[in-house]
Amino acid sequence: MESRFRRYPVRMAAISGLAGLAVCAAGLALALAAKSGAPAAVPPSLDGIALAAPNAAFVTTPSAPDAWGGIRTGDHATLSDRVVDYRIEATLDPVKHLVTGKQQLTWRNRSAVPVRSVYVHLYMNAFEGSGSTFFTEQRLSGEGFRTGVDTEDGEWGHIALRGVRQGEASVPWHFVQPDNGPSTDHTVVRMDLPQAVAPGASTTLDIGFATQLPRVIARTGYFGSFHLVAQWFPKIAVLELPGERGATAPRWNAHEFHQNSEFYADFGSFDVTLTVPKDYTVGATGELQGAPVEKNGMVTRRYVQADVHDFAWMADNRSAKPLVETWTGPGSPTVAVQVIYPPEYAASAGPAMKAAKDSLAYFSRTLGPYPYKTLTVVIPPYNAEEAGGMEYPTFITAMGFDKVAPKSLEEFSLDMVTIHEFGHGYFYGILASNEFEEPFLDEGLNEYWDSRMMRERGQQVHPAPGFLKRIGIDPAFDVFDGVRAGAPRENPADAPGQNAWHRLQGIGPVYTRSALVMRDLEERIGHEAMERGFKEYYRRWKFRHPGIADLREALADGSGQRAAVEQVFAQQVYATGKVDDRVAELSSEEELPLPGTRLAGGKHVEDTRDAVDKRVEAIREQWDKAHPDAAKGTGPFPYRTKVTVRRYGAHVPQTLLVKFADGSSETVQWESGEQWRTYTWVRPAKAVSAQLDPLRSHYLDANKLDDSRTIEADRSASSRWSAEFAALVQLVLSFIATV
């Protein structure tokens, strides 16, 4: 869920050796310390329901037709098959940066077996100390999160359970590490229920909790009076059933909070009451119910939102008056859009509003209608950038600038982050994929779709600083050129379908390489076919939890291009196929009369070399007189042109374009999977150039500079360098790359 250009390319260094994090033996959990101080072994779950594998990743088997309750056709009483209901009352102490709350969590057992143990995420414990999985991975990788803000003394955060009850009975709980992370990670607990939840039945857990916010880090926290309260309440994990994302038996899908992983949760309803000091501006997921109520210097607001799987909010006493507008579109309710921003970034409010409304229109038109009645965009204040570039249902955070000049990097960055975070409302929100195990379905698809939107609105990257613009230097690059600059192409190591934390080259390629895979597929099957495929994906899987195999099937059926879709997924989603096709050789030589003997009138006649040379010279003179304005490379004799193309990676369908001196050309399709091929033409003109992929359909190609050759050296072909030069973009977008 980070932001569009957010986590760009090379921002994240290779994270190798994550296996070294497995300091706990499989089957043991963290635990409450025993009286002796030694960790206590966690007893087995009461019902024997297994957890998802620690390194679970892409799914190759399509889900069953009735998975997650089947396709939501619009005839259902609710948008989603609501599994969980949260009723939360919370109070913010802005001095201690502490949220105290009580929660009623009602969960429905969709399975056919009784459930005695449930798993709950306590995400905020990722920031309780350096022994968490999050900080352990950060320490071992040597990489900070996004901007690399360090957590200092007194700036840690945590979530403490203050009692869990099922009816009148107390619920015991144990910290566990489903991914075999360090025993000091407390981001997942197992609660062993006194009363089993029968198949089809529901149970309610009453949970008291206190959430200490950290100094802003990784999508949440405080800075000064600004509070972004996200991943702040106990959130139940997902129980997957047979036929859902490759499951063959009921299993809990619960993972530790990794440095580069995000989230996965059931759809449900949220009814949240927030109490904050009266001078604080509040923004939150969902719709405000009634008028705020003031009492003893505090103001209480109630927000309600159904058919979502998370809830986040912000509070700040420095915010300017929010910018509020509405948007309407076919099939969508009227949407109240507000931008909450600090005074220092007032210049960003209007552009953020426009980008948000443009996004509503584009995503609704190209995927499906936006189903909610609100959208809140929060621009964090100065020094709270780590809170920017994040998404929650109906609630996103962007980034701010004190000046936003036209065709500036600031304008592009603000627009792209806003569009990217809104796009997550579809790929993470409505199409609620598993961001732990298949980040390709969220970050990858979203990076592609919002880059597509930027391309279609004609917005380019202008990376030059102001002083260069003032002297007329203002290069501009297509957004996909910027994406390409940050994508590993020469030696890609990780399949886009791999999970979020087991990656040699970090999380960046999930954005960049995935976006290029989809962009190249669109070039191959066509713009309209691709859009049909994505609309079918949205139709089938909105308000459900698709896997990568479900996307594959929807694209294949919706586009009508199954063979191409399946080939691309096999090569570039489930695997990492390097693409590297080259024009290896180009020659074009005159076919002149040859010396030797020949039959003439039944006798052998010899054409000596001198005689042939004289005849050639005479023919040339006659031809030159008759064609005084002939183009260079044309003449009385034909030319034999040979082009050899070579393949150093995965097979992709290629087009070869050969241009000749008389203005003519030859185009051939190199469709086969062979490693090389030589093409030959005999024509009245000399070849000028040979180029593979003249329409630049293959952005995954390792090096576009070896796609072409010319007969004569051409030192002015600066355009050939544009995509490579776009690598400059990643230097100035290194922050946005991580949103």
C-alpha positions as a printed Julia matrix, in Angstrom:
739×3 Matrix{Float64}:
   0.0     0.0     0.0
   2.54    2.5    -0.37
   2.3     5.13   -2.89
   2.57    5.11   -6.59
   6.01    6.12   -7.35
   6.16    5.39   -3.76
   8.34    2.52   -3.26
  10.18    2.99   -6.34
  12.91    0.95   -7.58
  16.21    0.73   -6.09
  15.11    2.32   -2.9
  15.08   -0.93   -1.08
  18.39   -2.71   -1.05
  18.55   -6.44   -1.34
  17.21   -8.2     1.68
  19.04  -11.46    1.84
  19.18  -14.13    4.4
  15.74  -13.61    5.88
  15.92  -17.23    6.82
  18.26  -16.07    9.54
  15.3   -14.49   11.22
  13.94  -17.89   12.12
  15.41  -17.93   15.56
  12.5   -19.9    16.94
  12.0   -23.51   16.05
   8.87  -24.15   14.04
   6.0   -25.06   16.26
   7.19  -22.98   19.2
   5.78  -19.6    19.86
   6.81  -16.59   21.7
   5.24  -16.43   24.8
   4.5   -15.17   28.11
   7.53  -15.51   30.26
   7.42  -18.23   32.85
   8.15  -17.38   36.46
  11.69  -18.56   35.9
  12.09  -15.95   33.17
  12.4   -18.57   30.45
   9.91  -18.44   27.59
   7.03  -20.82   28.04
   6.02  -23.17   25.27
   2.69  -22.27   23.7
   0.22  -25.15   23.88
  -1.25  -26.36   20.58
  -4.44  -24.78   19.32
  -7.61  -26.27   20.75
  -9.12  -27.24   17.4
  -6.09  -28.25   15.33
  -6.78  -25.73   12.54
  -3.47  -25.01   10.83
  -1.82  -21.7     9.98
  -0.74  -20.64    6.52
   2.86  -21.6     5.74
   5.54  -19.14    6.9
   6.7   -18.49    3.33
   3.34  -18.8     1.58
   3.32  -16.88   -1.69
   1.54  -16.88   -5.06
  -1.38  -19.2    -5.72
  -1.56  -21.06   -9.03
  -4.95  -22.76   -8.48
  -8.06  -20.65   -9.12
 -10.45  -20.27   -6.21
 -13.75  -22.12   -6.24
 -16.76  -20.3    -7.76
 -18.43  -20.04   -4.34
 -15.3   -18.76   -2.56
 -16.05  -15.94   -0.14
 -19.75  -16.37   -0.75
 -19.56  -16.2    -4.55
 -19.67  -13.29   -6.97
 -21.34  -10.19   -5.53
 -23.94   -9.51   -8.19
 -25.66   -6.52   -6.64
 -28.68   -8.6    -5.71
 -27.29   -9.26   -2.23
 -28.47   -7.34    0.8
 -24.9    -6.14    1.47
 -21.96   -5.29   -0.76
 -19.74   -7.89    0.91
 -20.34  -11.12    2.77
 -19.71   -9.49    6.14
 -17.71  -11.76    8.43
 -16.76   -9.46   11.27
 -18.29   -6.53   13.14
 -16.24   -4.03   15.15
 -17.74   -1.66   17.69
 -14.98    0.47   19.17
 -14.92    3.34   21.65
 -11.58    5.14   21.81
 -10.14    8.24   23.48
  -6.97   10.07   22.44
  -4.61   11.62   24.96
  -2.59   13.9    22.65
   0.03   14.63   25.28
   0.86   11.01   26.02
  -0.01   10.03   22.42
  -2.09    7.26   23.9
  -5.35    5.77   22.62
  -7.4     3.87   25.19
 -10.25    1.81   23.91
 -12.73   -0.94   24.35
 -13.93   -3.11   21.53
 -16.69   -5.56   20.8
 -15.45   -7.88   18.07
 -18.15  -10.14   16.64
 -16.84  -12.85   14.32
 -18.74  -15.4    12.25
 -17.4   -18.9    11.68
 -17.85  -19.55    7.96
 -16.32  -23.0     8.16
 -17.91  -26.42    8.59
 -15.93  -27.19   11.77
 -16.11  -25.79   15.31
 -13.46  -23.14   16.06
 -11.85  -22.97   19.51
  -8.76  -20.84   18.8
  -8.71  -17.56   16.89
  -5.74  -15.46   15.8
  -5.62  -11.69   16.25
  -3.18   -9.14   14.84
  -1.62   -6.61   17.23
   0.19   -4.7    14.51
   1.29   -1.8    16.7
   3.61   -4.16   18.6
   5.9    -4.06   15.58
   7.14   -0.8    17.13
   7.45   -1.85   20.78
  11.15   -2.6    20.56
  14.04   -3.62   18.35
  13.29   -7.31   18.91
  10.16   -7.32   16.74
  10.15   -8.98   13.34
   9.84   -5.53   11.74
  12.95   -4.1    13.41
  14.89   -7.37   13.21
  14.44   -7.45    9.43
  15.3    -3.77    9.26
  18.47   -4.33   11.27
  19.59   -7.36    9.24
  18.9    -5.68    5.92
  20.61   -2.44    6.86
  17.67   -0.55    5.38
  15.28    1.83    7.04
  11.62    2.06    6.11
  11.09    4.63    3.37
  12.79    7.78    4.68
  14.79    5.83    7.25
  13.56    7.7    10.33
  15.07    6.15   13.44
  13.06    5.48   16.57
  14.72    7.17   19.54
  14.32    6.62   23.26
  10.79    7.35   24.38
   9.37    7.07   20.85
   8.36    3.39   20.81
   4.78    2.25   20.38
   2.76   -0.77   21.39
  -0.71   -2.16   21.95
  -1.55   -3.7    25.31
  -4.5    -6.0    25.87
  -6.38   -5.06   29.03
  -8.61   -8.06   29.22
 -10.42  -10.3    26.75
 -13.77  -11.9    27.54
 -16.17  -14.19   25.72
 -19.45  -13.58   27.49
 -18.67  -13.9    31.2
 -15.56  -15.99   30.69
 -12.02  -14.69   30.52
 -10.13  -15.61   27.32
  -6.52  -16.76   27.68
  -4.12  -15.72   24.94
  -0.56  -16.42   23.8
   1.85  -14.58   21.54
   2.75  -16.67   18.5
   5.1   -16.29   15.54
   3.42  -17.87   12.5
   6.44  -17.1    10.29
   9.0   -18.47   12.77
  10.19  -14.98   13.56
  11.95  -13.96   16.77
  10.25  -14.9    20.01
  10.29  -11.2    20.88
   7.76  -10.44   18.16
   4.3    -9.79   19.62
   2.32   -8.86   16.53
   0.11  -11.97   16.52
  -1.77  -13.54   19.44
  -3.79  -16.71   19.62
  -6.89  -16.55   21.78
  -8.23  -19.85   23.07
 -11.98  -19.53   23.43
 -13.78  -21.01   26.44
 -16.78  -21.66   24.18
 -16.3   -23.1    20.69
 -17.86  -21.24   17.77
 -20.09  -23.69   15.95
 -20.19  -23.8    12.12
 -22.2   -20.85   10.86
 -22.44  -19.32   14.36
 -20.93  -16.08   15.66
 -19.2   -15.09   18.86
 -18.43  -11.74   20.47
 -15.18  -10.88   22.2
 -15.05   -7.89   24.55
 -11.53   -6.5    24.44
 -10.0    -3.69   26.42
  -6.83   -2.22   24.94
  -4.42    0.69   25.12
  -2.39    1.77   22.1
   0.74    3.82   22.64
   1.51    5.56   19.35
   5.16    5.73   18.25
   6.86    8.73   16.74
   5.61    8.61   13.14
   7.01    5.51   11.48
   5.8     3.08    8.84
   2.23    4.22    8.27
   1.29    5.33   11.78
   2.22    7.47   14.78
   2.49   11.06   15.98
   4.57   14.16   15.43
   3.79   17.08   17.66
   0.02   17.46   17.72
  -0.45   15.41   14.55
  -1.66   11.85   15.08
  -2.18    9.27   12.36
  -3.88    6.38   14.12
  -3.57    3.28   11.93
  -3.19   -0.44   12.71
  -4.23    0.57   16.19
  -6.84   -1.96   17.35
  -6.89   -5.76   17.78
  -7.85   -7.15   14.37
  -8.88  -10.75   13.81
  -7.06  -12.78   11.17
  -8.72  -14.44    8.17
  -9.96  -18.03    8.33
  -9.7   -19.32    4.75
 -11.83  -22.25    3.63
 -11.2   -25.04    1.1
 -11.29  -23.58   -2.42
 -10.18  -20.11   -1.29
  -6.73  -19.01   -2.51
  -5.51  -22.59   -2.81
  -6.62  -23.8     0.62
  -7.58  -27.47    0.81
  -8.71  -27.37    4.46
  -9.67  -24.56    6.84
  -6.57  -22.54    7.73
  -5.82  -19.32    9.53
  -3.99  -16.75    7.45
  -2.01  -14.75   10.0
   1.49  -13.41    9.48
   3.82  -11.33   11.59
   4.2    -7.64   10.77
   7.22   -7.73    8.44
   9.2    -4.69    7.39
   7.8    -4.86    3.88
   4.48   -6.61    4.35
   1.09   -5.06    4.7
  -2.32   -6.42    5.55
  -5.16   -8.87    4.96
  -8.51   -8.93    6.74
 -12.15   -9.95    6.43
 -14.85   -7.6     5.22
 -17.24   -6.37    7.85
 -18.72   -3.32    9.55
 -17.14   -0.66   11.73
 -18.95    1.5    14.27
 -16.26    3.66   15.89
 -16.68    6.4    18.48
 -13.67    8.73   18.82
 -13.15   11.21   21.64
 -10.46   13.88   21.26
  -9.82   17.4    22.6
 -12.28   19.92   21.2
  -9.74   21.97   19.23
  -8.64   18.98   17.14
  -9.59   18.37   13.52
 -10.54   14.73   12.94
 -10.71   12.68    9.75
 -11.61    9.0     9.63
 -12.78    6.05    7.61
 -16.52    6.14    6.94
 -19.41    8.53    7.48
 -19.81   10.85   10.43
 -23.05   10.1    12.26
 -24.9    13.13   13.6
 -23.3    16.15   15.21
 -20.18   15.9    17.4
 -20.88   15.98   21.12
 -18.77   18.2    23.4
 -18.24   17.46   27.08
 -15.54   18.58   29.53
 -13.34   19.99   26.8
 -13.51   16.8    24.74
 -15.51   16.14   21.57
 -16.94   12.77   20.63
 -17.6    11.78   17.03
 -19.1     8.55   15.7
 -18.09    7.08   12.35
 -19.78    4.13   10.65
 -18.71    2.23    7.56
 -19.78   -1.19    6.31
 -18.21   -3.48    3.71
 -14.61   -2.54    4.49
 -11.81   -4.42    6.23
  -9.97   -1.73    8.18
 -10.4     1.62    9.92
  -7.94    4.49   10.37
  -8.16    8.09   11.57
  -6.2    11.25   12.25
  -6.39   14.12   14.72
  -4.44   17.39   14.78
  -4.95   20.82   16.32
  -2.83   22.56   13.68
  -4.88   21.6    10.63
  -6.28   24.33    8.41
  -9.98   24.34    7.61
 -10.5    21.24    5.42
 -11.23   21.62    1.74
 -14.58   19.92    1.01
 -16.19   19.14   -2.35
 -18.44   16.46   -3.86
 -18.12   14.09   -6.8
 -20.75   12.17   -8.72
 -20.38    9.46  -11.32
 -22.42    6.72  -13.01
 -23.22    3.86  -10.66
 -21.69    5.58   -7.62
 -23.33    7.47   -4.77
 -22.55   11.15   -4.35
 -19.13   11.19   -2.71
 -18.14   13.81   -0.13
 -14.42   14.45   -0.71
 -12.36   16.32    1.85
  -8.68   17.24    1.99
  -7.23   17.82    5.46
  -3.92   19.68    5.38
  -1.56   21.71    7.58
  -1.16   25.47    6.95
   2.37   25.09    5.62
   1.11   22.93    2.76
  -1.91   24.97    1.73
  -0.59   25.01   -1.84
  -1.07   21.23   -2.01
  -4.74   21.1    -0.98
  -6.26   22.11   -4.33
  -4.06   19.82   -6.46
  -4.74   16.91   -4.09
  -8.48   17.51   -4.38
  -8.3    17.56   -8.18
  -6.18   14.39   -8.28
  -8.63   12.64   -5.95
 -11.67   13.56   -8.02
  -9.91   12.68  -11.27
  -9.08    9.31   -9.72
 -12.68    8.71   -8.74
 -13.69    9.29  -12.36
 -10.91    7.19  -13.92
 -11.1     4.14  -11.68
 -14.9     4.15  -11.75
 -14.85    4.23  -15.55
 -12.09    1.71  -16.18
 -12.72   -0.8   -13.36
 -16.09   -0.29  -11.71
 -18.1     2.28   -9.74
 -16.74    3.62   -6.45
 -19.19    2.24   -3.87
 -18.67    4.47   -0.82
 -20.02    7.9     0.11
 -16.84    9.45    1.49
 -13.19    9.95    0.62
 -10.76   11.71    2.97
  -7.28   12.78    1.85
  -4.83   13.72    4.61
  -1.66   15.69    3.92
   0.68   15.16    6.88
   2.58   18.16    8.25
   6.26   18.93    7.87
   8.45   16.34    9.63
   5.71   13.7     9.48
   6.44   12.44    5.96
   6.47    8.83    7.17
   2.71    9.17    7.63
   2.25   10.07    3.97
   1.62    7.77    1.05
  -0.69    5.3     2.74
  -4.19    3.97    2.19
  -7.1     2.75    4.28
 -10.74    2.32    3.26
 -12.17    5.72    2.22
  -9.14    7.34    3.93
  -5.73    7.99    2.35
  -2.65   10.03    3.14
  -0.76   11.93    0.46
   2.24   14.25    0.64
   2.62   18.0     0.84
   4.7    20.82   -0.65
   4.73   24.52    0.12
   4.87   25.27   -3.62
   3.37   23.26   -6.47
   4.42   24.79   -9.78
   3.05   23.5   -13.09
   5.19   20.81  -14.73
   7.35   20.5   -11.65
   8.51   17.42   -9.82
   6.39   18.57   -6.88
   3.25   18.62   -9.02
   3.96   15.18  -10.42
   4.81   13.71   -7.03
   1.71   15.09   -5.33
  -0.55   13.91   -8.13
   1.01   10.49   -8.38
   0.98    9.77   -4.66
  -2.65   10.89   -4.37
  -3.69    8.81   -7.37
  -1.7     5.83   -6.18
  -3.18    5.88   -2.69
  -6.67    6.27   -4.08
  -6.04    3.35   -6.41
  -5.35    1.17   -3.39
  -8.95    1.77   -2.43
  -9.7    -0.59   -5.32
  -6.82   -3.07   -5.36
  -6.33   -3.28   -1.6
  -9.78   -2.14   -0.55
 -12.55   -3.44   -2.79
 -10.43   -6.2    -4.35
  -9.14   -7.27   -0.96
  -6.15   -9.4    -1.87
  -3.65  -10.84    0.59
  -0.92   -8.2     0.74
   1.34  -10.44    2.82
   1.48  -13.33    0.39
   0.62  -11.76   -2.97
   1.61   -8.07   -2.97
   1.63   -8.24   -6.78
  -2.17   -8.01   -6.68
  -2.09   -4.75   -4.77
   1.15   -2.81   -5.18
   1.92   -4.25   -8.6
  -1.5    -3.87  -10.19
  -2.02   -0.48   -8.58
   1.34    0.81   -9.79
   0.36   -0.28  -13.27
  -3.15    1.14  -13.21
  -2.25    4.54  -11.8
   0.71    4.84  -14.2
  -1.8     4.04  -16.91
  -4.02    6.85  -15.65
  -1.1     9.3   -15.6
  -0.2     8.3   -19.16
  -3.76    8.76  -20.36
  -4.07   12.19  -18.77
  -0.83   13.15  -20.58
   1.12   13.86  -17.4
   4.87   13.4   -17.62
   7.73   13.48  -15.15
   9.68   16.76  -15.19
  12.68   16.02  -12.94
  14.78   19.12  -13.63
  15.11   21.57  -10.73
  14.03   25.17  -11.14
  17.46   26.59  -11.96
  17.76   24.29  -14.98
  14.24   25.09  -16.15
  15.13   28.78  -16.08
  17.88   28.22  -18.64
  15.67   26.1   -20.86
  16.64   22.6   -19.71
  13.42   20.75  -18.95
  13.46   17.09  -20.03
  10.17   15.23  -19.68
   9.6    11.51  -19.45
   6.62    9.24  -19.78
   5.63    7.77  -16.45
   6.37    4.21  -17.6
   9.9     5.28  -18.52
  10.32    6.28  -14.91
   8.93    2.95  -13.76
  11.27    1.12  -16.12
  14.29    2.99  -14.8
  13.69    1.54  -11.36
  12.88   -2.03  -12.36
  15.5    -4.81  -12.27
  15.8    -6.06  -15.85
  19.32   -7.36  -16.34
  19.33   -9.75  -13.35
  15.85   -9.95  -11.82
  15.85  -12.24   -8.79
  12.32  -12.36   -7.42
   9.14  -13.43   -9.13
   6.52  -10.68   -8.87
   4.18  -13.25   -7.33
   6.54  -13.92   -4.41
   5.47  -12.83   -0.94
   6.37   -9.45    0.5
   9.21  -10.39    2.83
  11.17  -13.23    1.21
  12.91  -11.19   -1.5
  16.53  -10.82   -2.5
  16.0    -7.44   -4.2
  13.55   -5.96   -1.72
  10.01   -4.74   -2.21
  10.7    -2.2    -4.98
  10.31   -4.65   -7.88
   6.83   -5.56   -6.65
   5.89   -2.09   -7.85
   8.1    -1.53  -10.84
   8.61   -4.92  -12.47
   4.99   -5.91  -11.85
   3.79   -2.71  -13.5
   5.99   -3.39  -16.53
   4.71   -6.96  -16.79
   1.16   -5.64  -17.03
   2.12   -2.76  -19.31
   3.85   -5.13  -21.74
   0.87   -7.5   -21.65
  -1.38   -4.59  -22.59
   0.91   -3.72  -25.5
   0.66   -7.32  -26.64
  -3.1    -7.91  -26.41
  -4.34   -4.34  -26.88
  -5.7    -1.51  -24.77
  -9.36   -2.48  -25.04
  -8.75   -6.17  -24.4
  -6.74   -5.33  -21.27
  -9.48   -3.08  -19.96
 -12.11   -5.74  -20.6
  -9.99   -8.18  -18.61
  -9.65   -5.84  -15.64
 -13.33   -5.0   -15.64
 -14.04   -8.71  -15.51
 -11.6    -9.05  -12.62
 -13.44   -6.3   -10.74
 -16.84   -7.81  -11.55
 -15.89  -11.27  -10.31
 -13.8   -10.36   -7.29
 -15.06   -7.1    -5.79
 -15.7    -7.53   -2.06
 -13.93  -10.89   -2.09
 -10.29  -11.98   -1.74
  -8.79  -13.03   -5.09
  -5.51  -14.82   -5.6
  -3.13  -14.39   -8.53
  -4.67  -17.39  -10.29
  -8.06  -15.68  -10.06
  -6.65  -12.58  -11.73
  -5.11  -14.76  -14.44
  -8.44  -16.42  -15.21
 -10.37  -13.15  -15.24
  -7.87  -11.53  -17.6
  -7.8   -14.56  -19.89
 -11.58  -14.75  -20.1
 -12.28  -11.02  -20.17
  -9.64  -10.18  -22.78
 -10.23  -13.22  -24.97
  -6.44  -13.66  -25.14
  -5.89  -16.71  -22.96
  -2.7   -17.96  -24.61
  -0.93  -14.62  -24.2
  -2.13  -14.16  -20.63
  -1.07  -17.65  -19.57
   2.34  -17.29  -21.19
   3.01  -13.98  -19.46
   1.91  -15.28  -16.05
   4.07  -18.39  -16.45
   7.14  -16.38  -17.5
   6.82  -13.16  -15.56
   4.45  -13.54  -12.58
   5.11  -17.04  -11.27
   8.71  -16.8   -12.45
  11.24  -14.13  -13.36
  12.03  -14.39  -17.03
  14.73  -12.05  -18.22
  13.8   -10.47  -21.55
  16.77   -9.63  -23.74
  16.41   -9.7   -27.52
  19.03   -8.01  -29.71
  19.86   -7.14  -33.28
  23.17   -9.02  -33.35
  24.27   -8.33  -36.94
  23.25   -6.08  -39.82
  24.84   -6.05  -43.26
  23.75   -4.75  -46.65
  26.02   -5.32  -49.64
  25.61   -4.82  -53.39
  24.99   -7.92  -55.49
  27.54   -7.25  -58.32
  28.3    -9.34  -61.44
  30.87  -11.98  -60.6
  34.0   -13.03  -62.54
  34.27  -16.59  -63.89
  33.03  -18.67  -66.77
  29.47  -18.97  -67.95
  27.6   -20.8   -70.7
  26.74  -18.66  -73.73
  25.57  -20.24  -77.01
  26.62  -23.65  -75.8
  30.18  -22.53  -75.06
  31.95  -21.47  -71.86
  32.79  -17.77  -71.94
  35.04  -16.22  -69.33
  34.26  -12.91  -67.64
  37.59  -11.73  -66.31
  37.81   -9.63  -63.17
  38.98   -6.6   -65.13
  36.17   -6.99  -67.64
  33.6    -7.26  -64.85
  35.01   -4.19  -63.09
  34.84   -2.15  -66.29
  31.29   -3.29  -66.97
  30.24   -2.39  -63.42
  31.83    1.05  -63.73
  30.11    1.69  -67.07
  26.73    0.66  -65.72
  27.22    2.94  -62.69
  28.07    5.94  -64.88
  25.02    5.41  -67.05
  22.79    5.01  -64.02
  24.16    8.13  -62.3
  23.51   10.22  -65.41
  19.96    8.91  -65.61
  19.32    9.42  -61.85
  21.15   12.59  -60.8
  19.03   13.02  -57.65
  19.1     9.42  -56.5
  19.28    8.83  -52.78
  22.48    7.56  -51.27
  22.32    3.8   -51.04
  20.45    3.27  -54.29
  21.91    2.31  -57.67
  21.81   -0.03  -60.64
  22.6    -3.13  -58.63
  20.47   -4.77  -55.94
  21.57   -5.04  -52.3
  21.54   -8.19  -50.2
  20.56   -7.27  -46.65
  21.03   -9.7   -43.76
  19.79   -9.2   -40.22
  20.52  -11.65  -37.42
  18.51  -11.37  -34.24
  19.42  -13.17  -31.03
  17.53  -14.05  -27.87
  19.25  -14.11  -24.47
  16.19  -14.62  -22.31
  12.52  -15.5   -22.27
  10.59  -15.72  -25.51
   8.4   -12.74  -26.32
   6.77  -12.02  -29.68
   8.92   -9.49  -31.52
   8.58   -7.2   -34.5
  11.61   -6.46  -36.65
  11.57   -3.31  -38.77
  14.23   -2.83  -41.47
  14.44    0.52  -43.26
  16.04    1.05  -46.66
  17.69    4.02  -48.36
  14.86    4.53  -50.83
  12.38    5.08  -47.99
  10.9     1.6   -48.15
  10.85   -0.85  -45.26
  10.28   -4.49  -44.35
   8.43   -5.64  -41.23
   8.55   -9.22  -40.02
   7.2   -10.94  -36.93
   9.64  -13.04  -34.92
   7.11  -15.19  -33.08
   9.0   -18.42  -32.47
  10.95  -19.29  -29.36
  14.24  -20.0   -31.17
  17.44  -18.44  -29.87
  18.37  -16.74  -33.14
  17.2   -16.18  -36.68
  18.65  -14.56  -39.8
  16.43  -12.69  -42.24
  17.59  -11.9   -45.79
  16.25   -9.54  -48.45
  17.52   -8.67  -51.93
  16.21   -5.22  -52.79
  17.15   -2.29  -55.05
  18.25   -0.19  -52.08
  20.76   -0.51  -49.26
  19.53   -1.0   -45.72
  19.75    1.94  -43.37
  18.76    0.38  -40.04
  17.24   -2.64  -38.34
  15.22   -2.34  -35.17
  13.5    -4.81  -32.9
  10.4    -3.66  -31.04
   9.94   -0.39  -32.96
   6.78    0.43  -30.98
   8.59   -0.15  -27.67
   6.15   -2.81  -26.56
   8.65   -4.64  -24.33
   9.67   -2.46  -21.41
  10.92   -5.55  -19.6
  13.73   -5.85  -22.15
  17.05   -5.58  -20.32
  18.54   -3.0   -22.67
  16.66   -1.15  -25.38
  19.91    0.24  -26.81
  20.84   -3.12  -28.38
  17.46   -3.44  -30.06
  18.7    -1.6   -33.13
  21.66   -1.2   -35.45
  22.45    1.2   -38.26
  24.65    0.69  -41.3
  26.45    3.96  -40.61
  27.26    5.26  -37.15
  24.57    7.61  -35.87
  25.82    9.73  -33.0
  22.78   11.97  -32.9
  20.2     9.39  -31.89
  19.66   10.91  -28.47
  16.11    9.66  -28.37
  17.43    6.13  -28.01
  18.78    7.09  -24.6
  15.61    8.59  -23.23
  14.45    5.54  -21.31
  17.9     4.94  -19.83
  18.35    8.61  -18.97
  15.06    8.44  -17.13
  17.02    6.68  -14.39
  17.66   10.19  -13.11
  14.03   10.21  -12.1
  14.59    7.57   -9.47
  17.12    9.73   -7.7
  14.62   12.5    -7.16
  11.78   10.11   -6.48
  13.55    7.99   -3.92
  11.07    8.91   -1.23
   7.95    8.54   -3.29
   9.24    5.21   -4.33
   8.37    3.83   -0.96
   4.79    5.0    -0.52
